[in-house]
Amino acid sequence: MALVKLNDDMVFTIERTEKRVRLIVYKGGVENVCRMETFKNIERFILSDEDRIFKGRLQLHKNVAGIGIIVKGKLTGTINAKEFLNCLEEIKS
C-alpha cells in the first residue's frame, strides 16, 4: 500500500486487490471515497494525453503540477505523475 498526504486532513492511498488497484481517499482516518480500476487503465491514463479519468466522487485530472485528486468536485491535492507511476509499480510487483 502506498500513502500520499494530500493536505492536513486527507490521505490518498493505493492498494492492490488481485488484478486491480483500489484508489482511496481517507479524511481524518476514515475512508471518504474510493475507486477500483485495473493497473492497465491507470497507467494508460498517466502516460496518455487524456486530461481526466473517472466520473463520480473520485476523479483524477492532469494539470501542470501533476495529477490532481478531485473529491466530490473539489481539488484536494496533487501527486507528481512519476511518483504515481512508481507507487503503482511497487504495488504491482
One Martini backbone bead per residue (centre of mass of N, CA, C, O) as a GRO file, in nm:
protein
   93
    1MET     BB    1   0.097   0.037   0.022
    2ALA     BB    2   0.029   0.372  -0.069
    3LEU     BB    3   0.116   0.703   0.059
    4VAL     BB    4  -0.053   1.034   0.031
    5LYS     BB    5  -0.043   1.356   0.124
    6LEU     BB    6  -0.273   1.616   0.055
    7ASN     BB    7  -0.340   1.719   0.348
    8ASP     BB    8  -0.414   1.764   0.677
    9ASP     BB    9  -0.682   1.549   0.635
   10MET     BB   10  -0.572   1.397   0.367
   11VAL     BB   11  -0.543   1.060   0.221
   12PHE     BB   12  -0.371   0.878  -0.031
   13THR     BB   13  -0.438   0.548  -0.158
   14ILE     BB   14  -0.274   0.238  -0.274
   15GLU     BB   15  -0.426  -0.074  -0.358
   16ARG     BB   16  -0.418  -0.416  -0.381
   17THR     BB   17  -0.654  -0.627  -0.589
   18GLU     BB   18  -0.525  -0.848  -0.743
   19LYS     BB   19  -0.588  -0.704  -1.069
   20ARG     BB   20  -0.625  -0.446  -0.898
   21VAL     BB   21  -0.693  -0.108  -0.801
   22ARG     BB   22  -0.717   0.095  -0.500
   23LEU     BB   23  -0.856   0.413  -0.459
   24ILE     BB   24  -0.801   0.620  -0.165
   25VAL     BB   25  -0.977   0.851   0.055
   26TYR     BB   26  -0.887   0.997   0.357
   27LYS     BB   27  -1.073   1.139   0.640
   28GLY     BB   28  -0.959   1.132   0.942
   29GLY     BB   29  -0.917   0.800   0.896
   30VAL     BB   30  -1.165   0.790   0.697
   31GLU     BB   31  -1.334   0.666   0.450
   32ASN     BB   32  -1.453   0.852   0.171
   33VAL     BB   33  -1.320   0.743  -0.108
   34CYS     BB   34  -1.347   0.516  -0.401
   35ARG     BB   35  -1.155   0.320  -0.656
   36MET     BB   36  -1.172   0.074  -0.908
   37GLU     BB   37  -0.890  -0.047  -1.108
   38THR     BB   38  -0.680  -0.100  -1.350
   39PHE     BB   39  -0.357  -0.075  -1.415
   40LYS     BB   40  -0.374  -0.016  -1.718
   41ASN     BB   41  -0.564   0.237  -1.704
   42ILE     BB   42  -0.385   0.413  -1.526
   43GLU     BB   43  -0.128   0.409  -1.699
   44ARG     BB   44  -0.257   0.520  -1.956
   45PHE     BB   45  -0.339   0.790  -1.840
   46ILE     BB   46  -0.058   0.896  -1.752
   47LEU     BB   47   0.075   0.853  -2.057
   48SER     BB   48  -0.133   1.024  -2.180
   49ASP     BB   49  -0.347   1.297  -2.309
   50GLU     BB   50  -0.531   1.273  -2.100
   51ASP     BB   51  -0.705   1.481  -1.843
   52ARG     BB   52  -0.918   1.247  -1.752
   53ILE     BB   53  -1.062   1.032  -1.491
   54PHE     BB   54  -1.354   0.965  -1.423
   55LYS     BB   55  -1.656   0.950  -1.243
   56GLY     BB   56  -1.761   1.122  -0.966
   57ARG     BB   57  -1.617   1.146  -0.649
   58LEU     BB   58  -1.357   1.022  -0.800
   59GLN     BB   59  -1.089   1.207  -0.951
   60LEU     BB   60  -0.861   1.250  -1.231
   61HIS     BB   61  -0.636   1.530  -1.302
   62LYS     BB   62  -0.453   1.698  -1.523
   63ASN     BB   63  -0.163   1.908  -1.467
   64VAL     BB   64   0.117   2.086  -1.428
   65ALA     BB   65   0.186   1.948  -1.137
   66GLY     BB   66  -0.002   1.686  -1.225
   67ILE     BB   67  -0.223   1.494  -1.028
   68GLY     BB   68  -0.545   1.549  -0.954
   69ILE     BB   69  -0.747   1.522  -0.663
   70ILE     BB   70  -1.093   1.459  -0.683
   71VAL     BB   71  -1.343   1.546  -0.432
   72LYS     BB   72  -1.650   1.625  -0.477
   73GLY     BB   73  -1.535   1.866  -0.687
   74LYS     BB   74  -1.256   1.890  -0.521
   75LEU     BB   75  -0.941   1.992  -0.473
   76THR     BB   76  -0.711   1.806  -0.250
   77GLY     BB   77  -0.467   1.729  -0.453
   78THR     BB   78  -0.122   1.646  -0.556
   79ILE     BB   79   0.052   1.427  -0.789
   80ASN     BB   80   0.310   1.303  -0.922
   81ALA     BB   81   0.334   1.109  -1.198
   82LYS     BB   82   0.593   0.951  -1.126
   83GLU     BB   83   0.507   0.872  -0.840
   84PHE     BB   84   0.255   0.717  -0.923
   85LEU     BB   85   0.401   0.503  -1.095
   86ASN     BB   86   0.582   0.396  -0.868
   87CYS     BB   87   0.353   0.297  -0.687
   88LEU     BB   88   0.236   0.094  -0.889
   89GLU     BB   89   0.493  -0.079  -0.922
   90GLU     BB   90   0.520  -0.168  -0.626
   91ILE     BB   91   0.238  -0.308  -0.609
   92LYS     BB   92   0.256  -0.502  -0.856
   93SER     BB   93   0.518  -0.678  -0.738
   0.00000   0.00000   0.00000
